[in-house]
Amino acid sequence: MAESSEPPLPRRRPPPSDEDRISHLPDVLLLQILSLLPTKQAVITGILSKRWRPLWPAVSLLDFDDECSPEPRHGDAGFAEFVYSVLLLQDAPTIERFRLRCRSPNSCVGHIPTWLCHVTRRRVEHVELSLSLSRYVALPRQLFNCDTISVMKLNGVYFNVLALFSVRLPLLRVLHVGDRVLFGCHDYVVKLLAGCPMLEDLVLESTYVDACGTDLCFDGNFLLNLNHLSRAKIGFSWKEGCLKSMLLVFQALCNVRCLSLSHNTVECLKDTSASDIPVFDNLIQLEISFGNYSWDLLANLLQRSHKLEVLRIYKEPQKYAKGQEFRWNHPPLVPECLLLHLKTFCFKEYQGMETELDFVGYIMQNARVLEAITIHISISLRSEEKLQIRRHLSILQRNYETCQIVFH
Protein backbone atom coordinates (compact mmCIF):
# COMPACT_ATOMS: atom_id res chain seq x y z
CA MET A 1 0.00 0.00 0.00
CA ALA A 2 1.33 3.39 -0.95
CA GLU A 3 2.23 5.67 1.88
CA SER A 4 0.18 8.85 2.29
CA SER A 5 1.79 11.94 0.89
CA GLU A 6 0.09 14.26 3.36
CA PRO A 7 2.55 16.04 5.67
CA PRO A 8 2.30 15.15 9.35
CA LEU A 9 0.21 17.45 11.50
CA PRO A 10 2.27 19.93 13.55
CA ARG A 11 2.52 19.23 17.22
CA ARG A 12 0.37 21.46 19.40
CA ARG A 13 2.38 23.47 21.85
CA PRO A 14 1.34 23.06 25.45
CA PRO A 15 -0.28 26.19 26.80
CA PRO A 16 1.98 28.36 28.88
CA SER A 17 1.78 27.77 32.60
CA ASP A 18 0.08 30.26 34.89
CA GLU A 19 3.49 31.41 36.05
CA ASP A 20 4.51 32.17 32.47
CA ARG A 21 1.32 34.07 31.75
CA ILE A 22 1.74 36.30 34.78
CA SER A 23 5.44 36.83 34.17
CA HIS A 24 4.74 38.14 30.69
CA LEU A 25 2.22 40.75 31.81
CA PRO A 26 3.36 44.37 31.48
CA ASP A 27 4.68 46.10 34.59
CA VAL A 28 1.65 48.34 34.90
CA LEU A 29 -0.66 45.33 35.33
CA LEU A 30 1.71 43.61 37.74
CA LEU A 31 1.77 46.77 39.86
CA GLN A 32 -2.01 46.78 39.94
CA ILE A 33 -1.97 43.19 41.19
CA LEU A 34 0.56 44.05 43.90
CA SER A 35 -1.53 47.05 44.92
CA LEU A 36 -4.41 44.72 45.82
CA LEU A 37 -2.28 42.80 48.31
CA PRO A 38 -1.31 43.66 51.89
CA THR A 39 2.18 45.13 51.80
CA LYS A 40 3.70 42.05 53.46
CA GLN A 41 2.37 39.84 50.64
CA ALA A 42 3.55 42.28 47.99
CA VAL A 43 7.09 42.18 49.40
CA ILE A 44 7.08 38.37 49.57
CA THR A 45 6.47 38.18 45.81
CA GLY A 46 10.05 39.37 45.33
CA ILE A 47 11.25 36.23 47.08
CA LEU A 48 9.11 33.99 44.88
CA SER A 49 10.17 35.40 41.50
CA LYS A 50 12.95 37.59 40.14
CA ARG A 51 10.40 39.07 37.73
CA TRP A 52 8.48 40.60 40.65
CA ARG A 53 11.47 41.61 42.79
CA PRO A 54 12.03 45.13 41.39
CA LEU A 55 8.31 45.94 41.25
CA TRP A 56 7.00 46.10 44.83
CA PRO A 57 8.97 49.26 45.78
CA ALA A 58 6.97 51.08 43.09
CA VAL A 59 3.62 50.19 44.71
CA SER A 60 1.99 53.37 45.99
CA LEU A 61 -0.68 51.67 48.18
CA LEU A 62 0.83 50.67 51.53
CA ASP A 63 -1.14 48.44 53.90
CA PHE A 64 0.52 47.46 57.21
CA ASP A 65 -1.02 45.21 59.85
CA ASP A 66 0.95 44.10 62.89
CA GLU A 67 -1.11 40.90 63.14
CA CYS A 68 0.16 39.66 59.79
CA SER A 69 3.67 41.11 59.94
CA PRO A 70 6.86 39.08 59.56
CA GLU A 71 7.92 37.12 62.62
CA PRO A 72 9.84 39.51 64.88
CA ARG A 73 13.47 38.77 65.49
CA HIS A 74 13.72 40.83 68.66
CA GLY A 75 10.42 40.87 70.52
CA ASP A 76 7.99 43.39 68.99
CA ALA A 77 10.71 45.07 66.92
CA GLY A 78 10.09 42.94 63.83
CA PHE A 79 6.99 44.82 62.71
CA ALA A 80 8.59 48.25 63.16
CA GLU A 81 11.70 47.11 61.25
CA PHE A 82 9.53 45.86 58.42
CA VAL A 83 7.63 49.15 58.12
CA TYR A 84 10.86 51.17 58.16
CA SER A 85 12.46 48.98 55.47
CA VAL A 86 9.41 49.31 53.19
CA LEU A 87 9.17 53.08 53.63
CA LEU A 88 12.88 53.56 52.93
CA LEU A 89 12.87 51.36 49.81
CA GLN A 90 9.55 52.59 48.43
CA ASP A 91 10.22 54.73 45.36
CA ALA A 92 6.78 55.56 43.88
CA PRO A 93 6.41 59.27 42.98
CA THR A 94 3.73 59.66 45.67
CA ILE A 95 2.09 57.50 48.31
CA GLU A 96 -1.53 57.11 47.33
CA ARG A 97 -2.59 55.34 50.52
CA PHE A 98 -1.00 54.64 53.88
CA ARG A 99 -3.04 52.22 55.98
CA LEU A 100 -1.81 51.13 59.42
CA ARG A 101 -3.47 48.69 61.81
CA CYS A 102 -1.62 48.32 65.07
CA ARG A 103 -3.34 46.28 67.78
CA SER A 104 -0.23 45.60 69.86
CA PRO A 105 0.77 49.01 71.24
CA ASN A 106 4.32 47.95 72.06
CA SER A 107 5.07 47.08 68.44
CA CYS A 108 4.81 50.56 66.98
CA VAL A 109 3.65 53.21 69.46
CA GLY A 110 6.97 55.08 69.48
CA HIS A 111 7.41 54.92 65.71
CA ILE A 112 4.01 56.04 64.39
CA PRO A 113 4.74 59.81 64.46
CA THR A 114 7.93 59.22 62.42
CA TRP A 115 6.07 57.09 59.86
CA LEU A 116 3.32 59.68 59.51
CA CYS A 117 5.82 62.50 59.03
CA HIS A 118 7.55 60.43 56.33
CA VAL A 119 4.39 59.73 54.34
CA THR A 120 3.25 63.37 54.50
CA ARG A 121 6.61 64.39 53.01
CA ARG A 122 5.92 61.84 50.27
CA ARG A 123 2.65 63.64 49.47
CA VAL A 124 0.32 60.97 50.80
CA GLU A 125 -3.30 61.19 49.61
CA HIS A 126 -5.14 58.68 51.82
CA VAL A 127 -4.33 58.01 55.49
CA GLU A 128 -6.10 55.31 57.49
CA LEU A 129 -5.12 54.54 61.10
CA SER A 130 -6.60 51.91 63.38
CA LEU A 131 -4.67 51.78 66.65
CA SER A 132 -5.34 50.26 70.05
CA LEU A 133 -6.08 53.35 72.22
CA SER A 134 -4.34 51.58 75.11
CA ARG A 135 -1.20 53.67 74.63
CA TYR A 136 -1.06 57.39 73.85
CA VAL A 137 0.28 58.26 70.39
CA ALA A 138 1.05 61.91 69.74
CA LEU A 139 -0.15 62.41 66.16
CA PRO A 140 2.24 64.86 64.51
CA ARG A 141 1.44 68.37 63.36
CA GLN A 142 2.39 67.41 59.80
CA LEU A 143 -0.57 65.03 59.57
CA PHE A 144 -3.02 67.88 60.19
CA ASN A 145 -1.18 70.37 57.97
CA CYS A 146 -0.78 68.39 54.76
CA ASP A 147 -1.64 69.87 51.36
CA THR A 148 -2.19 66.50 49.65
CA ILE A 149 -4.40 64.39 51.95
CA SER A 150 -7.89 63.89 50.50
CA VAL A 151 -9.08 60.97 52.66
CA MET A 152 -8.48 60.51 56.40
CA LYS A 153 -9.97 57.63 58.44
CA LEU A 154 -8.98 57.40 62.10
CA ASN A 155 -9.81 54.96 64.87
CA GLY A 156 -8.18 54.18 68.20
CA VAL A 157 -6.39 57.54 68.44
CA TYR A 158 -6.28 60.55 70.78
CA PHE A 159 -7.12 64.08 69.62
CA ASN A 160 -5.84 65.97 72.68
CA VAL A 161 -2.88 66.97 70.54
CA LEU A 162 -5.09 69.43 68.62
CA ALA A 163 -4.73 71.83 71.54
CA LEU A 164 -1.15 72.46 70.43
CA PHE A 165 -1.52 73.60 66.81
CA SER A 166 -3.92 74.67 64.10
CA VAL A 167 -5.40 72.39 61.43
CA ARG A 168 -4.96 72.97 57.71
CA LEU A 169 -6.15 70.22 55.34
CA PRO A 170 -7.14 72.14 52.20
CA LEU A 171 -7.88 69.10 49.99
CA LEU A 172 -9.51 66.80 52.53
CA ARG A 173 -12.80 65.48 51.09
CA VAL A 174 -13.47 62.45 53.32
CA LEU A 175 -13.06 62.43 57.10
CA HIS A 176 -14.14 59.40 59.14
CA VAL A 177 -13.60 59.54 62.90
CA GLY A 178 -14.47 56.12 64.32
CA ASP A 179 -16.10 55.18 67.59
CA ARG A 180 -12.74 54.55 69.31
CA VAL A 181 -11.38 58.09 69.19
CA LEU A 182 -10.77 60.13 72.32
CA PHE A 183 -11.22 63.90 72.24
CA GLY A 184 -10.04 65.78 75.31
CA CYS A 185 -12.83 68.22 74.55
CA HIS A 186 -15.46 68.32 71.82
CA ASP A 187 -14.41 71.85 71.02
CA TYR A 188 -11.56 70.09 69.23
CA VAL A 189 -14.13 68.75 66.78
CA VAL A 190 -14.83 72.31 65.69
CA LYS A 191 -11.12 73.05 65.41
CA LEU A 192 -10.62 69.95 63.26
CA LEU A 193 -13.55 70.67 60.93
CA ALA A 194 -12.65 74.35 60.61
CA GLY A 195 -9.41 73.28 58.93
CA CYS A 196 -11.18 71.18 56.28
CA PRO A 197 -12.91 73.67 53.93
CA MET A 198 -13.45 71.17 51.07
CA LEU A 199 -14.99 68.39 53.16
CA GLU A 200 -17.69 66.35 51.35
CA ASP A 201 -18.13 63.18 53.44
CA LEU A 202 -18.04 63.28 57.25
CA VAL A 203 -18.42 60.51 59.84
CA LEU A 204 -18.11 61.42 63.55
CA GLU A 205 -18.91 58.42 65.70
CA SER A 206 -16.77 58.82 68.80
CA THR A 207 -18.43 59.28 72.18
CA TYR A 208 -15.19 59.36 74.19
CA VAL A 209 -14.47 62.59 76.07
CA ASP A 210 -12.52 63.07 79.27
CA ALA A 211 -12.23 66.79 79.97
CA CYS A 212 -15.19 68.69 78.48
CA GLY A 213 -16.11 71.78 80.49
CA THR A 214 -12.60 72.20 81.87
CA ASP A 215 -9.78 74.56 80.95
CA LEU A 216 -9.21 72.48 77.78
CA CYS A 217 -12.31 74.05 76.24
CA PHE A 218 -11.80 77.11 74.07
CA ASP A 219 -13.03 80.57 75.04
CA GLY A 220 -13.02 82.32 71.68
CA ASN A 221 -15.69 82.55 68.99
CA PHE A 222 -15.83 79.76 66.41
CA LEU A 223 -16.30 79.99 62.67
CA LEU A 224 -17.29 76.84 60.86
CA ASN A 225 -18.11 76.68 57.17
CA LEU A 226 -18.79 73.32 55.52
CA ASN A 227 -20.40 74.48 52.29
CA HIS A 228 -19.18 71.46 50.29
CA LEU A 229 -20.38 68.83 52.76
CA SER A 230 -22.79 66.38 51.13
CA ARG A 231 -22.94 63.38 53.50
CA ALA A 232 -22.72 63.36 57.29
CA LYS A 233 -23.10 60.69 59.97
CA ILE A 234 -22.98 62.14 63.47
CA GLY A 235 -22.75 59.96 66.56
CA PHE A 236 -21.29 62.26 69.21
CA SER A 237 -22.60 62.75 72.70
CA TRP A 238 -21.68 66.28 73.74
CA LYS A 239 -21.37 67.34 77.35
CA GLU A 240 -23.13 70.43 78.66
CA GLY A 241 -19.91 72.43 78.74
CA CYS A 242 -19.54 72.06 74.97
CA LEU A 243 -23.11 72.69 73.80
CA LYS A 244 -21.88 75.71 71.86
CA SER A 245 -19.61 73.52 69.75
CA MET A 246 -22.44 70.99 69.31
CA LEU A 247 -24.75 73.60 67.81
CA LEU A 248 -21.98 74.95 65.59
CA VAL A 249 -21.32 71.51 64.13
CA PHE A 250 -25.01 70.78 63.73
CA GLN A 251 -25.73 74.11 62.03
CA ALA A 252 -22.74 73.65 59.71
CA LEU A 253 -24.47 70.55 58.27
CA CYS A 254 -27.07 72.71 56.53
CA ASN A 255 -25.94 71.83 52.97
CA VAL A 256 -25.84 68.05 53.31
CA ARG A 257 -27.92 65.78 51.07
CA CYS A 258 -27.73 62.72 53.35
CA LEU A 259 -27.74 63.00 57.14
CA SER A 260 -27.61 60.29 59.82
CA LEU A 261 -28.03 61.14 63.53
CA SER A 262 -27.35 58.57 66.24
CA HIS A 263 -29.36 58.30 69.44
CA ASN A 264 -26.45 59.90 71.36
CA THR A 265 -26.62 63.01 69.22
CA VAL A 266 -30.42 63.11 69.24
CA GLU A 267 -30.35 62.94 73.04
CA CYS A 268 -28.17 66.07 73.05
CA LEU A 269 -30.34 67.88 70.51
CA LYS A 270 -33.78 66.97 71.82
CA ASP A 271 -34.17 70.13 73.92
CA THR A 272 -32.89 72.56 71.30
CA SER A 273 -35.29 75.22 70.13
CA ALA A 274 -36.59 75.34 66.57
CA SER A 275 -34.45 78.40 65.91
CA ASP A 276 -31.28 76.40 66.64
CA ILE A 277 -32.06 73.92 63.85
CA PRO A 278 -30.75 75.01 60.44
CA VAL A 279 -32.77 74.96 57.25
CA PHE A 280 -31.67 71.93 55.24
CA ASP A 281 -32.23 73.17 51.69
CA ASN A 282 -30.53 70.17 50.04
CA LEU A 283 -31.41 67.32 52.40
CA ILE A 284 -33.06 64.40 50.60
CA GLN A 285 -32.30 61.52 53.01
CA LEU A 286 -32.57 61.57 56.81
CA GLU A 287 -31.77 58.66 59.13
CA ILE A 288 -32.45 59.28 62.79
CA SER A 289 -32.13 57.03 65.83
CA PHE A 290 -34.04 57.49 69.07
CA GLY A 291 -33.02 56.34 72.47
CA ASN A 292 -35.64 58.23 74.44
CA TYR A 293 -38.14 59.68 72.05
CA SER A 294 -37.78 63.25 70.90
CA TRP A 295 -40.77 63.74 68.63
CA ASP A 296 -40.53 67.53 68.82
CA LEU A 297 -37.02 67.42 67.37
CA LEU A 298 -38.23 65.19 64.54
CA ALA A 299 -41.13 67.54 63.82
CA ASN A 300 -38.72 70.50 63.64
CA LEU A 301 -36.38 68.59 61.34
CA LEU A 302 -39.25 67.76 58.99
CA GLN A 303 -40.37 71.40 58.95
CA ARG A 304 -36.86 72.53 57.98
CA SER A 305 -36.07 69.81 55.42
CA HIS A 306 -38.13 71.07 52.50
CA LYS A 307 -36.92 68.55 49.87
CA LEU A 308 -36.73 65.38 51.97
CA GLU A 309 -37.45 62.23 49.92
CA VAL A 310 -36.31 59.42 52.24
CA LEU A 311 -37.00 59.18 55.99
CA ARG A 312 -35.65 56.28 58.04
CA ILE A 313 -36.34 56.04 61.76
CA TYR A 314 -34.57 53.58 64.00
CA LYS A 315 -36.06 53.37 67.46
CA GLU A 316 -34.12 51.57 70.16
CA PRO A 317 -36.44 49.24 72.10
CA GLN A 318 -38.02 51.01 75.07
CA LYS A 319 -40.39 49.84 77.79
CA TYR A 320 -43.00 52.25 79.13
CA ALA A 321 -46.00 51.84 81.34
CA LYS A 322 -49.26 52.32 79.44
CA GLY A 323 -49.79 56.02 78.74
CA GLN A 324 -46.27 57.02 79.84
CA GLU A 325 -44.48 56.97 76.48
CA PHE A 326 -43.41 60.19 74.80
CA ARG A 327 -46.06 61.56 72.45
CA TRP A 328 -46.06 62.66 68.83
CA ASN A 329 -47.79 66.04 68.53
CA HIS A 330 -48.99 67.02 65.08
CA PRO A 331 -47.24 70.23 64.00
CA PRO A 332 -49.56 73.19 63.23
CA LEU A 333 -48.47 73.15 59.57
CA VAL A 334 -47.85 70.03 57.52
CA PRO A 335 -44.17 70.05 56.47
CA GLU A 336 -43.62 70.86 52.82
CA CYS A 337 -41.50 67.74 52.34
CA LEU A 338 -44.49 65.53 53.21
CA LEU A 339 -46.81 67.31 50.82
CA LEU A 340 -44.45 67.40 47.84
CA HIS A 341 -41.37 65.18 48.15
CA LEU A 342 -41.35 62.28 50.62
CA LYS A 343 -41.31 59.00 48.67
CA THR A 344 -39.82 56.45 51.06
CA PHE A 345 -40.52 55.95 54.76
CA CYS A 346 -38.96 53.23 56.93
CA PHE A 347 -39.58 52.59 60.63
CA LYS A 348 -37.29 50.09 62.39
CA GLU A 349 -37.94 48.50 65.79
CA TYR A 350 -41.66 49.29 65.64
CA GLN A 351 -43.27 48.17 68.91
CA GLY A 352 -46.88 49.05 68.26
CA MET A 353 -47.13 51.86 70.80
CA GLU A 354 -49.96 54.33 70.43
CA THR A 355 -47.63 57.20 69.65
CA GLU A 356 -45.92 55.13 66.92
CA LEU A 357 -49.29 54.41 65.34
CA ASP A 358 -50.14 58.11 65.50
CA PHE A 359 -46.92 59.05 63.73
CA VAL A 360 -47.26 56.42 60.99
CA GLY A 361 -50.86 57.54 60.46
CA TYR A 362 -49.74 61.15 60.18
CA ILE A 363 -47.19 60.20 57.52
CA MET A 364 -49.73 58.17 55.55
CA GLN A 365 -52.33 60.93 55.76
CA ASN A 366 -50.08 63.77 54.61
CA ALA A 367 -47.31 62.27 52.43
CA ARG A 368 -49.05 62.72 49.10
CA VAL A 369 -46.33 61.27 46.86
CA LEU A 370 -45.29 58.43 49.18
CA GLU A 371 -44.33 55.30 47.24
CA ALA A 372 -43.12 52.85 49.90
CA ILE A 373 -43.58 52.26 53.63
CA THR A 374 -41.45 49.63 55.35
CA ILE A 375 -42.15 48.59 58.93
CA HIS A 376 -39.61 46.48 60.80
CA ILE A 377 -41.50 45.02 63.76
CA SER A 378 -39.36 44.58 66.88
CA ILE A 379 -38.08 41.02 67.18
CA SER A 380 -38.48 41.26 70.97
CA LEU A 381 -42.30 41.08 70.67
CA ARG A 382 -44.37 37.92 70.99
CA SER A 383 -46.09 36.44 67.95
CA GLU A 384 -49.53 37.60 69.13
CA GLU A 385 -48.23 41.17 69.51
CA LYS A 386 -46.78 41.12 66.01
CA LEU A 387 -50.08 39.95 64.57
CA GLN A 388 -51.90 42.72 66.45
CA ILE A 389 -49.53 45.30 64.98
CA ARG A 390 -50.14 44.01 61.46
CA ARG A 391 -53.89 44.20 62.05
CA HIS A 392 -53.75 47.82 63.30
CA LEU A 393 -51.55 48.99 60.45
CA SER A 394 -53.69 47.20 57.86
CA ILE A 395 -56.74 49.07 59.16
CA LEU A 396 -54.75 52.30 58.98
CA GLN A 397 -53.79 51.57 55.39
CA ARG A 398 -57.44 50.98 54.39
CA ASN A 399 -58.44 54.27 56.00
CA TYR A 400 -55.95 56.31 54.01
CA GLU A 401 -55.71 54.14 50.88
CA THR A 402 -52.10 55.06 50.36
CA CYS A 403 -49.21 52.88 49.21
CA GLN A 404 -48.67 49.34 50.37
CA ILE A 405 -47.02 48.68 53.73
CA VAL A 406 -44.20 46.13 53.63
CA PHE A 407 -43.49 44.28 56.88
CA HIS A 408 -40.15 42.82 58.01
HELIX and SHEET records of a PDB file:
HELIX    1   1 ASP A   18  SER A   23  1                                   6    
HELIX    2   2 ASP A   27  SER A   35  1                                   9    
HELIX    3   3 THR A   39  LEU A   48  1                                  10    
HELIX    4   4 TRP A   56  ALA A   58  5                                   3    
HELIX    5   5 ASP A   66  CYS A   68  5                                   3    
HELIX    6   6 ALA A   77  LEU A   89  1                                  13    
HELIX    7   7 PRO A  105  CYS A  108  1                                   4    
HELIX    8   8 ILE A  112  ARG A  121  1                                  10    
HELIX    9   9 ARG A  141  PHE A  144  5                                   4    
HELIX   10  10 ASN A  160  LEU A  164  5                                   5    
HELIX   11  11 ASP A  187  ALA A  194  1                                   8    
HELIX   12  12 GLU A  240  CYS A  242  5                                   3    
HELIX   13  13 LEU A  243  GLN A  251  1                                   9    
HELIX   14  14 HIS A  263  LEU A  269  1                                   7    
HELIX   15  15 ALA A  274  ASP A  276  5                                   3    
HELIX   16  16 TRP A  295  GLN A  303  1                                   9    
HELIX   17  17 GLU A  336  LEU A  340  1                                   5    
HELIX   18  18 GLU A  354  ASN A  366  1                                  13    
HELIX   19  19 SER A  383  TYR A  400  1                                  18    
SHEET    1   A13 LEU A  61  ASP A  65  0                                        
SHEET    2   A13 ARG A  97  ARG A 101  1                                        
SHEET    3   A13 HIS A 126  SER A 130  1                                        
SHEET    4   A13 VAL A 151  ASN A 155  1                                        
SHEET    5   A13 VAL A 174  VAL A 177  1                                        
SHEET    6   A13 ASP A 201  LEU A 204  1                                        
SHEET    7   A13 ARG A 231  ILE A 234  1                                        
SHEET    8   A13 CYS A 258  LEU A 261  1                                        
SHEET    9   A13 GLN A 285  PHE A 290  1                                        
SHEET   10   A13 VAL A 310  LYS A 315  1                                        
SHEET   11   A13 THR A 344  TYR A 350  1                                        
SHEET   12   A13 ALA A 372  ILE A 377  1                                        
SHEET   13   A13 ILE A 405  PHE A 407  1                                        
SHEET    1   B 3 VAL A 157  TYR A 158  0                                        
SHEET    2   B 3 VAL A 181  PHE A 183  1                                        
SHEET    3   B 3 TYR A 208  VAL A 209  1                                        
END                                                                             
